């Protein structure tokens, strides 16, 4: 599943999307981050389609009341596309609350026969450009502090042929939204139209084996060479 990504800097986002209002503040590229640390990452939400803002990875539904409870809530880093309209954490949001997560790539495990630990692969656009992943989001209100911020899950699909080979146990991949489908993803208002977009990515991707990030702390792995081939 997609629990590890890289993310572009604010400067890179400005260069690629000069017409968008960017309030995402991190001007340092993230070379690796784990979703389990609940990071804030750059997104566009369909409520504010001309903005790139910060949202926190791990969707927190409306019935969770405090930050302490949010930290303990079930693993909602990923949302399975096939059941997203039925699962309690997502069904109240998927029809109206969708967005795009900006990434430089993502990391997936590969199980080697006879090994107790997996190899890791970095997957990216062949031209190394910023990619967008499909997300479902919910605004979380901490009722103890009054703080509000958007939270999200990355939607997943069955693997395409490349990811079937790499992610060879669960055979899943994140929902990649091509540039020519971004508006459709943000503004579709019928269940059938949304489901039609939740499918394996049909185009080419680059990939290579990298240092193992699974289980590593972010401070150990957020460095350029983490994405180098090994």
Legacy VTK file of the C-alpha trace (Angstrom):
# vtk DataFile Version 3.0
C-alpha trace
ASCII
DATASET POLYDATA
POINTS 230 float
0.000 0.000 0.000
1.082 3.595 -0.454
2.402 4.619 2.963
5.594 6.381 1.822
6.028 9.271 -0.641
8.232 12.135 -1.756
6.803 15.652 -2.098
7.814 18.757 -4.083
8.872 22.049 -2.546
6.781 25.210 -2.638
9.184 26.627 -5.256
8.747 23.588 -7.508
4.971 23.860 -7.201
5.102 27.563 -8.102
7.158 26.795 -11.201
4.810 24.077 -12.425
1.514 25.711 -11.406
2.069 29.485 -11.705
-1.671 30.264 -11.837
-2.516 28.581 -8.536
-2.490 30.353 -5.175
0.010 28.416 -3.062
-0.315 28.525 0.715
1.658 25.316 1.280
4.686 26.658 3.135
7.386 23.981 2.956
10.103 25.271 0.626
12.166 22.127 1.082
11.621 19.088 -1.090
10.664 16.000 0.908
12.615 13.007 -0.394
10.851 10.501 1.815
8.090 10.748 4.400
6.044 8.045 6.097
2.295 8.452 6.367
2.480 7.043 9.877
4.036 10.336 11.013
0.867 12.117 9.785
2.714 14.785 7.797
1.218 17.896 6.217
1.638 17.663 2.429
0.637 19.799 -0.612
-2.860 19.222 -2.001
-5.567 20.815 -4.107
-9.081 20.248 -2.727
-12.175 20.566 -4.894
-13.584 23.102 -2.425
-10.673 25.405 -3.387
-9.592 24.197 -6.809
-7.312 27.166 -7.533
-5.226 26.657 -4.373
-2.389 24.393 -3.318
-2.552 24.118 0.455
-1.447 21.881 3.306
-3.459 18.868 4.398
-2.575 16.177 6.903
-2.180 12.579 5.799
-4.661 10.222 7.541
-8.325 11.071 7.120
-10.084 11.815 10.408
-13.898 11.484 10.170
-16.362 13.793 11.865
-17.045 11.591 14.891
-13.426 11.853 16.145
-13.362 14.765 18.578
-9.783 15.401 19.757
-6.217 15.267 18.477
-5.423 12.507 20.975
-8.272 10.418 19.557
-7.190 11.242 15.993
-3.699 9.906 16.673
-5.198 6.600 17.846
-7.841 6.322 15.121
-7.797 3.395 12.691
-5.341 3.339 9.786
-6.946 5.583 7.156
-3.758 6.451 5.277
-5.155 4.593 2.261
-8.745 4.097 1.091
-9.543 1.115 -1.109
-11.235 2.431 -4.236
-13.481 -0.606 -4.706
-15.202 -0.175 -1.311
-14.865 3.557 -0.747
-18.589 4.245 -1.152
-19.422 1.674 1.553
-16.711 2.056 4.224
-17.821 4.182 7.185
-14.710 6.391 7.261
-15.121 7.462 3.611
-18.711 7.094 2.445
-19.755 10.485 3.837
-16.974 12.237 1.898
-16.139 10.558 -1.413
-19.049 12.014 -3.363
-18.187 15.639 -2.515
-14.707 15.801 -0.941
-11.985 14.842 -3.393
-8.594 16.309 -4.143
-5.133 15.898 -5.603
-1.948 15.146 -3.665
1.253 16.426 -5.287
4.137 13.935 -5.114
7.517 13.409 -6.741
6.986 9.665 -6.460
6.032 6.940 -4.019
7.648 3.884 -2.444
6.315 0.317 -2.533
7.567 -2.973 -1.026
8.626 -6.033 -3.004
8.690 -9.368 -1.230
11.699 -11.520 -2.097
11.182 -15.260 -1.767
12.966 -16.612 1.286
13.565 -13.156 2.836
11.866 -11.915 6.001
12.137 -8.265 4.935
10.949 -6.641 1.729
12.939 -4.709 -0.837
11.695 -1.184 -1.557
11.154 0.478 -4.924
10.672 4.140 -5.829
8.038 4.745 -8.522
7.855 8.016 -10.426
6.848 9.700 -13.689
9.270 8.779 -16.514
10.144 12.469 -16.966
10.536 12.912 -13.160
7.781 15.557 -13.146
5.362 16.114 -10.267
2.514 13.587 -10.218
-0.932 13.899 -8.656
-2.603 11.141 -6.640
-6.337 10.979 -6.029
-7.411 11.620 -2.426
-10.588 11.777 -0.364
-10.579 14.359 2.427
-12.381 15.500 5.562
-11.948 18.664 7.610
-11.016 17.732 11.174
-12.090 19.944 14.101
-10.223 19.410 17.354
-12.949 20.204 19.870
-10.433 20.769 22.655
-8.419 23.467 20.862
-10.793 24.670 18.135
-8.103 23.999 15.485
-9.399 22.902 12.080
-7.415 21.417 9.219
-8.062 19.120 6.243
-7.082 15.459 6.484
-6.901 12.959 3.641
-6.510 9.358 2.539
-4.772 8.270 -0.659
-7.158 6.181 -2.743
-5.791 2.856 -4.006
-6.664 0.582 -6.918
-5.611 -2.861 -8.105
-2.047 -2.794 -9.428
-1.177 -2.201 -13.069
1.333 -4.675 -14.630
4.388 -2.823 -13.256
3.025 -2.631 -9.714
1.824 -6.244 -9.847
5.477 -7.148 -10.290
6.811 -4.735 -7.658
4.056 -4.871 -5.023
3.820 -8.598 -5.486
1.974 -9.553 -2.285
-0.983 -7.193 -2.081
-0.833 -6.085 -5.738
-2.144 -2.554 -5.086
-1.153 0.938 -6.210
-2.198 4.528 -5.481
-4.756 6.160 -7.756
-2.702 8.312 -10.133
-4.723 11.103 -11.757
-3.277 12.090 -15.162
-3.145 15.796 -15.942
-5.938 15.531 -18.509
-8.261 13.903 -15.922
-7.689 16.287 -13.011
-10.772 18.445 -13.578
-12.953 15.370 -14.058
-11.691 13.977 -10.759
-12.253 17.207 -8.855
-15.697 18.042 -10.235
-17.466 14.745 -10.975
-20.754 14.693 -9.051
-22.151 11.241 -9.834
-21.049 8.018 -8.187
-20.723 6.316 -11.566
-18.435 9.038 -12.941
-16.182 8.875 -9.880
-15.971 5.080 -10.012
-15.016 5.272 -13.673
-11.915 7.276 -12.706
-10.826 4.907 -9.911
-8.814 2.435 -11.960
-5.192 1.328 -12.386
-2.874 3.799 -14.080
-2.605 2.818 -17.767
0.552 4.740 -18.704
4.289 4.192 -18.230
6.030 4.775 -14.909
9.688 4.758 -13.944
10.928 2.580 -11.080
14.076 1.325 -9.400
15.093 -0.352 -6.169
16.153 1.973 -3.361
17.350 1.824 0.231
14.701 0.258 2.458
12.470 2.982 3.911
9.836 0.675 5.403
10.022 1.043 9.172
12.616 3.830 9.022
12.259 7.158 10.804
11.798 10.222 8.580
14.931 11.937 9.892
16.979 8.970 8.656
15.549 8.913 5.153
14.592 12.463 4.139
17.696 13.039 2.026
18.283 13.086 -1.763
20.281 9.876 -1.930
17.340 7.892 -0.518
15.910 7.979 -4.050
19.112 6.787 -5.739
19.109 3.284 -7.269
20.767 0.506 -5.304
LINES 1 231
230 0 1 2 3 4 5 6 7 8 9 10 11 12 13 14 15 16 17 18 19 20 21 22 23 24 25 26 27 28 29 30 31 32 33 34 35 36 37 38 39 40 41 42 43 44 45 46 47 48 49 50 51 52 53 54 55 56 57 58 59 60 61 62 63 64 65 66 67 68 69 70 71 72 73 74 75 76 77 78 79 80 81 82 83 84 85 86 87 88 89 90 91 92 93 94 95 96 97 98 99 100 101 102 103 104 105 106 107 108 109 110 111 112 113 114 115 116 117 118 119 120 121 122 123 124 125 126 127 128 129 130 131 132 133 134 135 136 137 138 139 140 141 142 143 144 145 146 147 148 149 150 151 152 153 154 155 156 157 158 159 160 161 162 163 164 165 166 167 168 169 170 171 172 173 174 175 176 177 178 179 180 181 182 183 184 185 186 187 188 189 190 191 192 193 194 195 196 197 198 199 200 201 202 203 204 205 206 207 208 209 210 211 212 213 214 215 216 217 218 219 220 221 222 223 224 225 226 227 228 229
